[in-house]
Amino acid sequence: MHFTKITSPDSVLSSPTWYALYTKHQHEKTVARNLTSKGFETFLPLYAATRNWKDRVKLLNLPLFPCYVFLKGDLERRLDIVTTPGVHALVSNAGQPATIPAAEIEGIRQAVGSGARVGPHPFLKCGDWVTVKCGPLAGIQGVMVRKNGVYRLVLSVEMLGTAAAVELDAVSIERLREKPSTAYNLSRRGGDSLHQN
């Protein structure tokens, strides 16, 4: 992992603002290293991944958020930041640099430092239409919701105005690009009907 040591979580929460830099593809480590050498505090969360090539298997440390490096502090030296080789832009919202809540950075830092398996995952919001990728529910589509810290897939029968929810692991689902043509796809892979007559 490539980040400057922080002595306690309280120092993160009460410290200057965090920002995100958008970088060129596969330039995250170089950008973080160059900014650190210029005196900036950066955070580049990495995760371990294996890649299989014809002749070998290699363990790599890859950016958890491809094309992004987090930067802490004020932006007085903004020109030094944006002219760093590999930096495309400072992530902005309505023309102003977008701040990243310190609590989100600390959560990422804790997850990466915990030793648990961490890896990239598509961003999902409650209310997104998703499909189950694996397991006994593979192929089923519905709306993702979260209740009491547990993710559930809501299966609706729109015509009847009823729904049911099934608990599932968020890593077993993926977001659909658009809402299916029907409120709920009642078929699994292979066309087996879930509704028995």
N, C-alpha and C positions, 0 to 999 in steps of 0.2 A: 504494500500500500504506500502511496505517496502523499503524505500530509504532514504538516507541522504539528508537533505535540501540543496538546492542550491539557492543562493541569487538572481541570475538573469540569464536569458538565455545567456547573454554575457559570464558569467563565465563558462558555459558549453562549449561554442564554443572555448574558448581560454584556456581551461584547459588540464591537462594531458590526455593521451589516454585511451579509453575504450576498454575492451576486453570482450569476452564471455567465460564462463565456462560451460562445459557440465557436468551435474550432474546425479546421479542415479534418477530413476523414483520416483516422490513424495518426493524428498529430497531438493527441491529448497529453501523452507523457512528455513530449518535447515542450509543449506550451507550459505545462506545470513546472518542469525543470527550469525553463528560461525565466518564468515569472518569479520563482523562488530565488533564483540567483540575482534578480533585480530588487529583492527585498520584500516581495509580496508574500502573503500567506495564502497558500492554495490548498485545495482538497480535491484529490482525484481518487474516488473509491474504485478499487479493482476487485475482480473476482477470478477464481481459478477455473480454467476451462481446458479440456483436453481436445487436441486436434489430431485426427488420424491422417497420415500421409502414407503413400505407398510403402515407404521403407521404414517408417517409425511412427511412434506416438509421442506427441510433445505436450507438456503441461505449460500453458500460457497464462499470464496475468493480463486480463483484458479490462477495459473501462466498463464499469457498471452502467454508465450513461454515455454511450458512444457519442462523440463529437461535443462533449461538454466538460468543462473544468470549472470548479467553484472557486471564487476569489473572495477573501474577507478583507474588509476595511473600507476606508473612504476612497473616493475616486479623484482625489486631487491630481494624481499622476495618470489620468485617463489616457493621455497620448502614449505614455510608456506601455500601457496595457494593450491598447488596440493596435499598436505598431509591432507587437511581438510576433515574430514569424509563426505562422500557423493559426493565428487568431482571425476569425472572420468578423466577429462582432460581439459586442456586449449585449446580452439578451435584454430587450427593452419592451415596455408596454406603453403605448400612447406617447412614444418619443422619449420616455424617461426610463432609466435603468431599472429593471425589475428586481426587487429584493426577494431573497429566498429566506423564509423564516428560519431562525437559528435552531428551533426545535426540530424542523425537518432535517437539517444538516446533522444534528446530533443523533437523530433516529437512524439515519443512514450510517453514520460513523459507528454507532453501537451494533447495528446489524452486521456490518462488515467485520468489525473487531470481535464478534462473538464466537467465531469459529463455525457457526452454522453455515449450511450451504446457501449461498446467496447468488442470485443471477438475475439478469434483466427479465422483465416481464412487461407485456403491453399494458399501457395505462388503461385502467377500467374505472368507470364511475358507476355508482349505484344508479340503476335505471337503464344501463346499457343492455342492448340485446346481445346475448352470448350463445355460444354452442359448446357443448361438453366434448372435449377432445379425446378422452380415454376413459376406460373403466366400463362398468355395466350400463352407464347412462350415455355412452358415446353417441354423438349425433343428435341428441335432444337439444332443442333451442328454447330459450326463454329469456326473462329479464332478471338480471342480477340485482339482489337487494342485500342489505346487511342489517341484521337485528341482533342486538346483544353481543356484538363482536363476531358473529358467525355469518358467513356468506351463505345465501340461499338462492336457488334458482326457482323463480316463480313460473309455474306452468299454468297458463290461462286458457279457459274455454270461453272466448269472447261472446259467442252467441248465447251462452247460458249465464254470462256475467259471474262466473265463478273461477276460482284459482286454487292451486295448491302450491306448496313450496317444499323443496327438498334441500337439505343441507349438503354442501359439497366443499371441497378444497378449491380455493381460488386458482391454484396452479393448473387445475384440470380443465379450465375453460379458456376460451378465446373470444374476443369481441367480434361481432359481425359488423361488416362495413355498413350495412343498412338493415332496416327492419325487414324480416321475412314477409312474403306476400300475404301470409295469413298470420293471425295473432300468435298462434302457436303451431309449430310443425309437429303433428302427431305421429310422425314416422321416424324410425331409426334408420341406420344404414341398411340397405337391402330392402327397404320398403315394408318391414314387419310392422304391423299396426300395434299400437299400445293399447288400443281400445278393443276389448274382446266382446263379441256379440254372443 
